[in-house]
Amino acid sequence: KFSGLRPRRFSQLRMMAVQQPVDSGLFGSSPQGSSAQGLLALLEEQEPLLQAHALKQLYQFLDHYWAEVASSVPLIEELSEDPNFQHRELAAAVASRCFFHLEEYNDALRLALGAGQFFDVSAQSGSKRTAAENQYVETMISKCIDEYIRLRTEEAESGTPAAIDDRMVAIVERMFDRCYADCAWSQAMVVALE
């Protein structure tokens, strides 16, 4: 008798959850002391809009909830690899930062390379990023440069071209651009000499 109304009403409730701003209930005015479980549940929905909303909110507060989010990293990683999911880069950024907090730096770097605009190496440390975001970006840049140097060294020693991810090369080049813009010549020289 009521079966025709229930899906529509459930759909309306889900849409209300998506439209509700973060500061008015999902986390309260401060993220401390709350839980990310509601957002993690949205990741399991089949609706890409709900998944995208959850990822946006998780990304914003990930440094507070990474331990909770860590159990959902396989699902988030799956979204980052889905060619039909429009928010792949955001999913990669969330998964990367989780791996960073778990100190799994190789996985964090692999996903950071797929995070596109969410992994901005060109911004200066004094930008609008938080201290935790600065630490993440600087660690990923360091890991990226170390891996780039390792691959180039292997290439030079073996005489065969190394398979270096184009995204890694782009990050190293952007890092050089940042060094030049900041007049940090010594940093650029160290990388070049390595």
QUIGIRA-V918483 format. One record per residue. N is the residue number from 1. RES is the residue in one small letter. SS is DSSP state (a for helix, b for strand, c for the rest). Layout:
BEGIN
n=<N & N>
res=<RES & RES>
ss=<SS & SS>
END
This chain:
BEGIN
n=<1 & 2 & 3 & 4 & 5 & 6 & 7 & 8 & 9 & 10 & 11 & 12 & 13 & 14 & 15 & 16 & 17 & 18 & 19 & 20 & 21 & 22 & 23 & 24 & 25 & 26 & 27 & 28 & 29 & 30 & 31 & 32 & 33 & 34 & 35 & 36 & 37 & 38 & 39 & 40 & 41 & 42 & 43 & 44 & 45 & 46 & 47 & 48 & 49 & 50 & 51 & 52 & 53 & 54 & 55 & 56 & 57 & 58 & 59 & 60 & 61 & 62 & 63 & 64 & 65 & 66 & 67 & 68 & 69 & 70 & 71 & 72 & 73 & 74 & 75 & 76 & 77 & 78 & 79 & 80 & 81 & 82 & 83 & 84 & 85 & 86 & 87 & 88 & 89 & 90 & 91 & 92 & 93 & 94 & 95 & 96 & 97 & 98 & 99 & 100 & 101 & 102 & 103 & 104 & 105 & 106 & 107 & 108 & 109 & 110 & 111 & 112 & 113 & 114 & 115 & 116 & 117 & 118 & 119 & 120 & 121 & 122 & 123 & 124 & 125 & 126 & 127 & 128 & 129 & 130 & 131 & 132 & 133 & 134 & 135 & 136 & 137 & 138 & 139 & 140 & 141 & 142 & 143 & 144 & 145 & 146 & 147 & 148 & 149 & 150 & 151 & 152 & 153 & 154 & 155 & 156 & 157 & 158 & 159 & 160 & 161 & 162 & 163 & 164 & 165 & 166 & 167 & 168 & 169 & 170 & 171 & 172 & 173 & 174 & 175 & 176 & 177 & 178 & 179 & 180 & 181 & 182 & 183 & 184 & 185 & 186 & 187 & 188 & 189 & 190 & 191 & 192 & 193 & 194>
res=<k & f & s & g & l & r & p & r & r & f & s & q & l & r & m & m & a & v & q & q & p & v & d & s & g & l & f & g & s & s & p & q & g & s & s & a & q & g & l & l & a & l & l & e & e & q & e & p & l & l & q & a & h & a & l & k & q & l & y & q & f & l & d & h & y & w & a & e & v & a & s & s & v & p & l & i & e & e & l & s & e & d & p & n & f & q & h & r & e & l & a & a & a & v & a & s & r & c & f & f & h & l & e & e & y & n & d & a & l & r & l & a & l & g & a & g & q & f & f & d & v & s & a & q & s & g & s & k & r & t & a & a & e & n & q & y & v & e & t & m & i & s & k & c & i & d & e & y & i & r & l & r & t & e & e & a & e & s & g & t & p & a & a & i & d & d & r & m & v & a & i & v & e & r & m & f & d & r & c & y & a & d & c & a & w & s & q & a & m & v & v & a & l & e>
ss=<c & c & a & a & a & a & a & a & a & a & a & a & a & a & a & a & a & a & a & c & c & a & a & a & c & c & c & c & c & c & c & c & c & c & c & c & a & a & a & a & a & a & a & c & c & c & c & a & a & a & a & a & a & a & a & a & a & a & a & a & a & a & a & a & a & a & a & a & a & a & a & a & a & a & a & a & a & a & a & a & a & c & c & c & c & c & c & a & a & a & a & a & a & a & a & a & a & a & a & a & a & c & c & c & a & a & a & a & a & a & a & a & c & c & c & a & a & a & c & c & c & c & c & c & c & c & c & c & c & c & a & a & a & a & a & a & a & a & a & a & a & a & a & a & a & a & a & a & a & a & a & a & a & a & a & a & a & a & c & c & c & c & c & c & c & a & a & a & a & a & a & a & a & a & a & a & a & a & a & a & a & c & c & c & a & a & a & a & a & a & a & a & a & c>
END
